[in-house]
């Protein structure tokens, strides 16, 4: 763990397996970002979206969360549709996309082999998420995409896991005024199998928009 963790460290190498994997990535794909991926969006968001980890040919390549992969297609479309961004498509760091009232981050900032971080890596990166959660608006909504992200947020907030079960579309009110909103991850698998439909995802954002009164 960092002694004084910040929200993000580009040169973090605390997880040997992930660090070695990124080194190999930089050799194989010299044009890729292939480093820890920084959060993207406003500094004090009313909506913080927490994903799992960068995708191989998505955020790991572009250096922006959910950019360049399938999961980002529906996510950025929803952000635009509900007024959280100025564009519906995210392609690269120079595309002019800006978020409004929102920021996107990941529970694990580095690309994991086979898109599966192990428990120790999730726990190590949790220090960064803990610090990031301190910066959000006092009445912010934290949108957790998937069970692992949900558990990472609960841990980072120092809350009891059993008190906050993951249920798609469920809203958890916290004592400090913030809220957690759960959604299935917008991965290719979930959208292709209809576990998460566009209508279901839209309903989640509709609830968020209503709660934030934007």
C-alpha positions in Angstrom: 0.0 0.0 0.0 1.2 3.5 -0.6 2.0 5.4 2.6 0.0 8.4 1.5 -2.2 7.2 -1.4 -3.5 9.7 -3.9 -6.4 9.3 -6.2 -4.1 8.0 -8.9 -0.5 7.1 -9.6 0.6 6.6 -13.2 3.8 4.9 -12.1 2.2 2.6 -9.5 3.8 -0.8 -9.5 2.4 -2.2 -6.2 0.9 -5.3 -7.9 3.8 -7.4 -9.4 1.5 -9.5 -11.6 -0.2 -6.5 -13.1 3.0 -4.5 -13.4 4.7 -7.4 -15.3 1.7 -7.8 -17.6 1.8 -4.1 -18.5 5.5 -4.2 -19.2 4.8 -7.1 -21.6 1.9 -5.1 -23.1 4.1 -2.1 -23.8 6.5 -4.4 -25.7 3.7 -6.0 -27.7 1.7 -2.9 -28.3 4.2 0.1 -28.3 1.4 2.6 -29.2 -0.8 1.6 -26.3 -1.1 3.5 -23.0 -0.4 0.2 -21.2 -0.1 1.8 -17.7 -2.5 2.5 -14.9 -5.5 4.3 -16.3 -6.4 7.6 -14.7 -10.0 8.6 -13.8 -11.7 10.8 -16.3 -14.1 13.7 -15.7 -14.7 16.6 -13.4 -12.8 16.9 -10.1 -15.8 17.1 -7.8 -18.5 14.9 -9.4 -22.1 14.5 -8.5 -21.9 11.1 -10.3 -19.0 8.8 -9.9 -19.1 5.8 -12.1 -16.9 2.8 -10.9 -16.1 0.1 -13.4 -14.0 -3.0 -12.8 -10.7 -2.6 -14.7 -9.3 -1.4 -18.1 -9.9 -3.6 -21.1 -7.0 -4.8 -23.2 -7.9 -3.0 -26.4 -10.0 -0.3 -24.7 -8.8 1.8 -21.8 -5.5 0.0 -21.7 -4.9 1.2 -25.3 -6.4 4.7 -25.1 -5.7 5.7 -21.6 -9.3 6.7 -20.8 -11.8 4.5 -19.0 -14.3 2.7 -21.2 -12.9 4.2 -24.3 -12.2 2.0 -27.3 -14.1 -1.1 -26.2 -17.6 -2.4 -26.4 -18.6 -1.6 -22.8 -18.0 2.1 -23.5 -20.4 2.3 -26.4 -23.6 2.1 -24.3 -22.1 3.9 -21.3 -21.1 7.0 -23.2 -24.3 7.0 -25.1 -26.2 7.0 -21.8 -24.0 9.8 -20.4 -24.8 11.9 -23.4 -28.5 11.1 -23.4 -28.9 12.1 -19.8 -26.8 15.3 -20.0 -23.6 14.1 -18.4 -21.4 14.6 -21.5 -21.1 16.7 -24.6 -20.7 13.8 -27.0 -22.2 10.3 -27.3 -19.1 8.5 -28.5 -15.6 8.2 -26.9 -12.8 7.3 -29.2 -9.5 8.7 -27.9 -8.0 11.3 -25.7 -8.1 14.0 -28.5 -11.8 13.5 -29.4 -13.0 16.6 -27.5 -15.3 14.6 -25.2 -16.0 16.3 -21.8 -18.1 15.0 -18.9 -20.5 17.2 -17.0 -21.0 16.6 -13.2 -19.5 13.1 -13.7 -16.3 11.2 -13.4 -15.4 7.6 -14.4 -12.9 5.4 -12.6 -12.2 1.7 -12.0 -11.9 -0.4 -8.9 -8.6 -1.7 -10.4 -6.6 0.9 -12.4 -4.4 -1.6 -14.3 -5.3 -4.1 -17.0 -5.4 -7.6 -15.5 -4.6 -10.8 -17.4 -7.8 -12.3 -18.8 -9.7 -9.3 -17.5 -9.7 -10.9 -14.1 -8.0 -9.1 -11.2 -7.3 -11.2 -8.1 -8.4 -10.3 -4.6 -5.1 -9.0 -3.5 -4.9 -6.6 -6.4 -8.4 -5.3 -5.8 -7.6 -4.8 -2.2 -4.3 -3.0 -3.0 -5.9 -0.6 -5.4 -8.7 0.0 -2.9 -6.5 2.6 -1.3 -6.7 4.8 -4.4 -10.5 4.4 -4.6 -10.8 5.3 -0.9 -9.0 8.6 -1.5 -11.0 9.3 -4.6 -14.3 8.8 -2.8 -13.3 11.7 -0.5 -13.4 14.1 -3.4 -17.0 13.6 -4.6 -19.9 15.9 -3.9 -21.5 15.4 -0.5 -24.8 14.4 -2.2 -23.2 12.4 -5.0 -24.3 9.1 -6.4 -21.8 6.3 -6.9 -22.8 4.1 -9.8 -21.2 0.6 -9.3 -21.0 -1.4 -12.5 -21.0 -5.0 -11.4 -20.5 -6.9 -8.2 -16.7 -6.5 -7.9 -17.0 -2.7 -8.3 -19.8 -2.6 -5.7 -17.8 -4.6 -3.2 -14.8 -2.4 -3.8 -16.8 0.8 -3.1 -18.3 -0.7 0.1 -14.8 -1.6 1.3 -13.4 1.8 0.4 -16.1 3.5 2.3 -15.4 1.3 5.4 -18.9 -0.2 5.4 -20.2 -3.7 6.1 -20.7 -5.8 2.9 -23.7 -7.6 4.2 -25.6 -4.4 4.9 -25.4 -3.4 1.2 -26.2 -6.4 -1.1 -25.6 -5.9 -4.8 -28.9 -5.8 -6.7 -29.3 -4.4 -10.2 -31.2 -1.1 -10.1 -31.1 -0.8 -6.3 -30.3 2.4 -4.6 -28.5 2.4 -1.2 -28.7 5.6 0.9 -25.6 6.2 3.0 -25.6 8.0 6.4 -23.5 10.9 5.0 -26.0 11.8 2.3 -24.4 10.1 -0.6 -26.0 7.2 -2.4 -24.8 4.0 -4.2 -26.6 2.8 -7.3 -26.0 -0.7 -8.6 -26.1 -1.9 -12.2 -24.9 -4.9 -14.0 -21.7 -4.1 -15.9 -22.2 -2.9 -19.4 -19.8 -5.6 -20.8 -20.2 -7.2 -24.2 -21.3 -10.5 -22.5 -24.0 -8.9 -20.4 -25.4 -6.8 -23.3 -25.2 -9.7 -25.8 -27.0 -12.1 -23.4 -29.6 -9.4 -22.5 -28.7 -9.7 -18.9 -28.4 -5.9 -19.2 -30.5 -4.3 -21.9 -30.4 -0.8 -23.1 -33.8 -0.2 -21.5 -32.5 -1.5 -18.1 -29.4 0.7 -18.3 -31.5 3.7 -19.3 -33.7 3.1 -16.3 -30.7 3.3 -14.0 -29.6 6.6 -15.5 -33.2 7.9 -15.3 -33.2 7.2 -11.5 -29.8 8.9 -11.2 -30.9 12.0 -13.1 -34.1 12.3 -11.0 -32.2 11.9 -7.7 -29.6 14.5 -8.6 -32.2 16.9 -9.8 -30.0 18.0 -12.7 
